[in-house]
């Protein structure tokens, strides 16, 4: 089955045909300037929320309560109502995709307690410590390590319990959960490396689990723009560029319809007139995702609470958001949407 036959979820409107041809129009839209409606006459307008209601993306699972990127973290996120779970993807020495954010193992595993791997470490030139790199370990070797919570203020009662999961194990977990509970929770992998391996996995193993089908929607993201542009040509899954700053009008003009949207750091969303900025991106046909919200961390200079911060992003019109605490994210999203009133 060609990757192009993997269906783009119905709640995402394709961007094809919405090419951006005049930088001045982009300036007007992103600034919320008068006359923007006339400037875009004839363009296919996207809905305010291309995804429908704002979606909850479980950042590394429910990593506020469990060690990140573990099956337990993903399961808890699904139980708490996540719409999508996020596995960051790294490649092992023997070419297997595993769910890990960092290129090194120090922060989230007990690798330093394994004397058999002492010779795998390399000096950290910036700090007085040793580093163990994922790429230097086979899957079998990684499976001997145990995961741990990396943020000291968060619960540590699940440290040392779980191993690093493969992407296949994550997909199996989600497929089993969806089948058992009648849900359609999706995957939003962050492609940190191994895009070619991921393409092959998606066309083979991923297909077996229904990844990219209505039963398990797929949403792709990467900090590498070229990776998203490439994958968008070979799959109909929405492909979103992760950015820490607002892309410039010139960048957006050059990007055109080669990606489906932007996933922005929340600081970029709140930089200036968030609602006008998000509306401008919507008018250009893009979806807008915001990251990352947490119960134990927020911008205290702008907001009085984590709830207020996330509510402000939702009020600005973001289509989805990443959160470390799934239950809180679902509750705030539902309250903003008037669910249960």
C-alpha positions in Angstrom: 0.0 0.0 0.0 1.6 3.3 -1.0 2.0 5.9 1.8 -0.1 8.3 -0.3 -3.1 6.1 0.3 -2.9 6.4 4.1 -5.9 8.7 4.7 -5.5 12.2 6.0 -8.1 12.4 8.9 -11.3 14.1 7.8 -11.0 16.8 10.5 -7.9 18.2 8.7 -8.5 20.2 5.6 -5.9 19.7 2.9 -3.9 22.8 2.0 -3.4 22.0 -1.6 -4.4 25.0 -3.8 -3.8 27.5 -1.0 -0.4 28.7 -2.4 0.8 31.9 -0.9 1.9 34.2 -3.7 2.2 37.7 -2.3 4.3 38.5 0.8 2.2 41.6 1.4 -0.9 39.6 1.8 0.8 37.4 4.4 1.9 40.5 6.3 -1.7 41.8 6.3 -3.2 38.5 7.5 -0.7 37.9 10.3 -1.1 41.4 11.5 -4.9 41.2 11.4 -4.8 44.3 9.2 -7.8 45.9 7.6 -8.4 44.7 4.1 -7.2 41.2 4.7 -10.5 39.7 3.6 -10.3 41.5 0.3 -6.6 40.5 -0.1 -7.5 36.8 0.2 -10.6 36.9 -2.0 -10.8 33.7 -4.0 -8.6 31.7 -1.6 -10.0 28.5 -0.1 -10.5 29.6 3.6 -9.9 27.2 6.3 -12.3 26.8 9.2 -11.4 28.4 12.5 -10.6 24.9 13.9 -9.6 22.6 11.1 -9.5 19.8 13.6 -13.0 20.4 14.9 -12.7 21.1 18.7 -9.2 21.8 19.9 -7.3 18.5 20.4 -5.3 17.4 23.4 -1.9 16.1 22.4 -0.3 14.1 25.3 3.3 15.4 25.4 5.5 12.3 25.8 2.4 10.6 27.3 1.2 11.9 30.6 4.8 12.8 31.6 3.7 15.0 34.5 2.7 11.9 36.4 4.8 9.1 34.8 8.3 8.8 33.4 8.1 10.2 29.9 7.9 8.0 26.8 6.9 4.9 28.6 3.9 2.6 27.9 2.6 3.5 31.3 2.7 7.2 30.5 0.9 6.7 27.2 -1.7 4.5 28.8 -2.5 7.0 31.5 -2.8 9.7 28.9 -5.3 7.7 27.0 -7.3 6.9 30.1 -7.4 10.6 30.9 -8.9 11.5 27.6 -6.0 12.4 25.2 -6.9 12.7 21.6 -3.3 11.9 20.4 -0.2 10.7 22.2 3.3 11.8 21.2 6.2 9.5 20.8 9.5 11.2 19.9 11.5 9.0 17.6 15.1 7.9 17.8 17.0 5.2 16.0 19.0 2.4 17.8 22.3 1.2 16.6 20.5 -1.7 14.8 18.0 0.6 13.1 14.9 0.3 15.3 12.7 3.3 16.0 12.2 3.8 19.8 10.3 6.4 21.8 12.9 8.8 23.2 13.2 12.5 23.2 16.9 13.0 23.9 19.8 11.7 21.7 21.4 10.6 25.0 20.2 8.3 27.7 21.4 10.1 30.8 18.3 12.2 31.7 15.6 9.6 31.5 17.3 6.2 32.2 19.6 4.5 34.7 22.3 3.9 32.2 25.0 5.2 34.5 24.2 2.3 36.9 25.2 -0.3 34.3 28.9 -1.0 34.5 28.7 -3.1 31.4 28.1 0.1 29.4 30.8 2.2 31.0 32.9 2.0 27.9 30.1 3.4 25.8 30.2 6.8 27.4 31.8 9.9 25.9 32.9 13.1 27.7 30.5 16.0 27.7 32.6 18.9 26.5 30.3 21.5 28.1 29.9 19.8 31.5 31.9 17.6 33.8 30.0 14.4 33.0 29.8 11.4 30.7 27.2 10.9 28.0 25.7 7.7 26.6 24.2 8.1 23.1 21.1 6.2 21.9 22.8 5.5 18.5 25.5 3.4 20.3 23.1 0.9 21.7 21.2 -1.9 20.1 17.5 -2.4 21.0 18.4 -5.4 23.1 20.9 -3.4 25.1 18.4 -0.5 25.5 15.9 -2.9 26.9 18.2 -3.7 29.9 17.8 -0.1 31.0 15.0 1.3 33.2 13.3 4.6 32.8 12.9 7.4 35.4 11.3 10.7 36.0 13.7 13.5 34.9 12.0 16.4 36.7 12.6 16.5 40.4 9.3 18.0 41.4 7.3 15.3 39.7 6.4 11.8 41.2 9.1 9.2 41.2 7.1 6.2 42.3 7.4 4.7 38.8 11.1 5.0 38.5 12.9 1.8 37.6 9.7 0.0 36.5 9.6 0.3 32.7 11.8 -0.1 29.6 12.2 2.1 26.6 9.4 1.2 24.1 9.7 0.7 20.4 7.4 2.6 18.0 5.8 -0.8 17.2 5.0 -1.4 20.9 3.5 2.1 21.2 1.3 1.5 18.1 0.2 -1.9 19.5 -0.7 -0.3 22.8 -2.9 2.4 21.1 -4.5 -0.1 18.8 -5.4 -2.4 21.6 -6.8 0.4 23.7 -8.8 1.8 20.8 -10.3 -1.6 20.1 -11.1 -2.3 23.7 -12.6 1.1 24.5 -14.2 2.0 21.1 -12.0 5.1 20.8 -9.9 6.5 17.9 -6.9 7.9 19.7 -4.2 8.9 17.3 -0.4 9.2 17.1 1.5 12.4 16.7 5.2 11.3 16.3 7.9 13.8 16.4 10.4 12.8 13.8 13.7 13.6 15.4 15.7 11.2 13.2 15.2 8.2 10.9 12.5 9.7 8.6 13.3 7.1 5.9 13.0 4.3 8.4 9.7 5.8 9.6 8.4 5.9 6.1 9.1 2.2 5.7 7.6 1.4 9.1 4.5 3.3 8.3 3.9 1.4 5.0 4.4 -2.0 6.6 4.1 -2.4 10.4 2.2 0.8 10.9 -0.3 -0.3 8.3 -0.9 -3.6 10.2 -1.9 -1.6 13.3 -4.1 0.9 11.3 -1.8 3.9 11.8 -3.1 6.7 9.6 -6.5 5.2 9.3 -9.7 6.6 10.9 -9.2 4.1 13.8 -5.8 5.6 14.6 -5.3 9.0 13.0 -1.8 10.2 12.3 -0.3 13.7 12.7 3.4 14.3 11.9 5.7 16.9 13.3 9.3 17.8 13.2 11.7 20.7 13.8 13.2 19.9 10.4 11.1 21.6 7.7 12.6 19.5 5.0 11.5 16.3 6.7 7.9 17.6 6.9 7.9 18.7 3.3 9.3 15.3 2.2 6.8 13.3 4.2 3.9 15.4 3.0 4.7 14.2 -0.5 4.6 10.5 0.5 1.7 10.5 3.0 -1.6 12.2 3.4 -1.1 12.6 7.1 -1.0 16.3 8.2 2.6 17.5 8.4 3.4 20.3 10.8 6.6 22.3 11.3 7.7 22.7 14.9 9.1 26.2 15.6 10.2 28.2 18.7 9.6 31.5 17.0 6.9 32.9 14.7 7.9 32.2 11.1 8.4 35.4 9.2 6.1 36.4 6.4 8.9 35.7 3.9 9.3 32.2 5.3 5.6 31.5 5.0 5.5 32.8 1.5 8.3 30.4 0.5 6.7 27.5 2.4 3.4 27.9 0.7 1.3 24.7 0.7 4.3 22.4 1.3 3.2 21.7 4.9 -0.1 21.7 6.7 0.6 24.0 9.6 2.8 25.2 12.4 3.4 23.9 15.9 4.5 27.0 17.9 6.1 27.3 21.3 3.5 29.0 23.5 5.8 32.0 24.0 5.5 32.6 20.2 1.7 32.3 20.4 1.5 34.9 23.2 4.1 37.2 21.7 1.7 39.8 20.3 -2.0 39.8 19.6 -2.4 36.0 19.7 -5.9 35.8 18.3 -5.1 37.9 15.3 -1.9 35.9 14.6 -3.7 32.5 14.8 -6.6 33.9 12.7 -4.1 35.0 10.1 -2.5 31.5 9.9 -6.0 30.0 9.6 -6.9 32.3 6.8 -3.8 31.1 5.0 -5.0 27.5 5.3 -2.7 26.4 8.1 -3.5 24.6 11.4 -2.0 25.9 14.6 -0.7 23.8 17.4 0.8 25.2 20.7 3.3 23.7 23.1 3.9 22.8 25.9 1.5 23.4 28.9 1.9 22.0 32.4 0.3 22.2 35.8 3.7 22.8 37.4 5.0 25.4 35.0 3.7 28.6 33.4 4.6 32.2 32.5 4.0 33.9 35.8 4.7 37.3 34.2 1.6 37.1 31.9 -0.7 34.7 33.8 -1.9 33.9 37.3 -2.2 30.2 36.8 -1.5 27.3 34.4 -5.3 27.1 33.7 -5.4 30.8 32.7 -2.4 30.3 30.4 -3.9 27.4 28.5 -7.3 29.1 28.4 -5.7 32.1 26.7 -4.2 29.8 24.0 -7.6 28.2 23.4 -9.2 31.7 23.3 -6.7 32.6 20.6 -8.0 29.8 18.5 -5.3 27.2 18.5 -6.4 23.9 16.9 -4.4 21.6 19.3 -2.0 21.8 22.2 0.6 19.7 23.9 0.3 19.2 27.7 2.3 17.2 30.3 -0.8 16.7 32.4 -3.6 15.2 30.2 -6.5 15.3 32.7 -6.0 19.1 33.3 -5.7 19.7 29.6 -8.9 17.9 28.8 -10.7 19.6 31.6 -9.6 23.1 30.6 -10.4 22.4 26.9 -13.8 21.1 27.7 -14.6 24.0 30.0 -13.5 26.5 27.3 -15.8 24.6 24.8 -18.7 24.6 27.3 -18.8 20.8 27.5 -21.1 19.7 30.3 -22.9 23.0 30.6 
